[in-house]
Amino acid sequence: MSVVGAIMVPHPPIILPEVGRGEEKKIAASDSAYRKAAALAAELKPETIIVCSPHAVMYSDYFHISPGENARGDMGQFRAPQLRFLVRYDSAFTAELSELAEKEGFPAGTLGERSAALDHGTMIPLYYIDQLYTGFRLVRIGLSGLPLTDHYRLGQLIGQTAEKLGRRVLFVGSGDLSHKLLADGPYGFAPEGPAYDERIMDVMGRAAFDELFDFDESFCDRAAECGHRSFCMMAGALDGKRLETEKLSHEGTFGVGYGICTYRVTGDDPERRLLEKWRERRRQALDAQRQREDPWVKLARAEVEAWVREGRRIEPPGDLPAEMLSEQAGVFVSLHKEGQLRGCIGTIQATRRCVAEEIIENAISASTKDPRFSPVREDELDALEISVDVLARPEKIRSKDELDVKRYGVIVTKGWKRGLLLPNLDGVDSVDEQVSIALRKAGLSEREKDYELERFEVVRHV
């Protein structure tokens, strides 16, 4: 046996009559669809249910799998303490999955438990399932800040564990859609909100899971979704499976998107090894992009590869454009992998004899010394997208009115504290946001008053 099905469900506390106290009637379509999804769960009779919840323990670089034999929780924080839940964990499944992850060098396991109590992203799906079926044990998994493809990969490991143990497994992808659907909703409105909901319901309704990786991170952030990573992990658990898919409902009555889809596994389908297919398309696109890289980026890439593979600092080739060998400037080297930042280090002003040497030094730093990331591994090199920003000399300005988020980068300084943000970055759409981020990078409060501002222009090479 292996994964026999999955359900994509939201987790709004208000959908429960004990919490909604009549308000739940405004999302009756979601309630009806939830009951159909729970009926599928009961029909499939899983021995193990995996719940992936954005409200379980979460780390930026690690997937937490809840340990132990059982767990409790209640809806007391939503004024319904009488709703109590007790689950039995499938500790054997958790142990096997953790061991498999360790063998694969994959960052997932039971370390770092901060709260053993069940979260509402887990309890709300259980509320519906428990009414129809209780013959299962649970595995509860949190999300991470790692790439979407890593969430899919953990889903694949879940599928492998199910096959090894011979378990009938149902996967519950718990997550709301956008929280930015209505101006008078609790989180306000953003145009990306309804755009996200329409797009994600189309993708999930077609089970076109490879398209999940094409959602830009900044677009998802502006839409304020909370389920995308859950859906990616669920998709990974269904990798290589032939599916019977049903899109049951989508509502946004309260300004938050609630989408429900079900997936019944009907057999194997090698054509649905979707991560493999997506990575191959990505590789072909990156190969084509490499052919278009200019000398600035080619030099940065050559140094990243030389340093990661051999620990070697290269010499600037003699056939570089003259300005790279004769001019000095500050330079930032940025690395991205599968749509996420993988490293970015730079210098505000020149520290080397020429731009070429500045690129070489910062390429080494971006790939191995950015404190936010582990050093780039050799097996990641082919997946890297690289850009190089050459900075003009900064000029002091008197106020934010002299900034343009698309044209100018900004430097904030107070005493020895200094923070810089490049211009024209995805997800940074206003001067206020740009300055706020620069202040945080400087270790200053966003309410800080007495600081100096500088602006600068860049030439971006990709």
NORTARA-V309664 format. One record per helix or strand of 2 or more residues. SS is the DSSP state (a for helix, b for strand). FROM is the first residue (numbers start at 1). LEN is the number of residues. Records with the same first field share a line. If there is no record, write none. Layout:
# NORTARA-V309664
SS = FROM-LEN ; FROM-LEN
This chain:
# NORTARA-V309664
b = 3-7 ; 48-6 ; 63-3 ; 70-6 ; 80-10 ; 108-2 ; 137-6 ; 169-6 ; 241-11 ; 258-11 ; 330-8 ; 340-7 ; 384-8 ; 395-3 ; 409-6 ; 417-5 ; 452-5 ; 458-4
a = 13-3 ; 17-4 ; 23-22 ; 76-3 ; 91-14 ; 120-11 ; 148-18 ; 191-16 ; 209-6 ; 217-7 ; 228-10 ; 270-3 ; 274-19 ; 295-16 ; 322-5 ; 355-14 ; 378-6 ; 400-3 ; 431-11
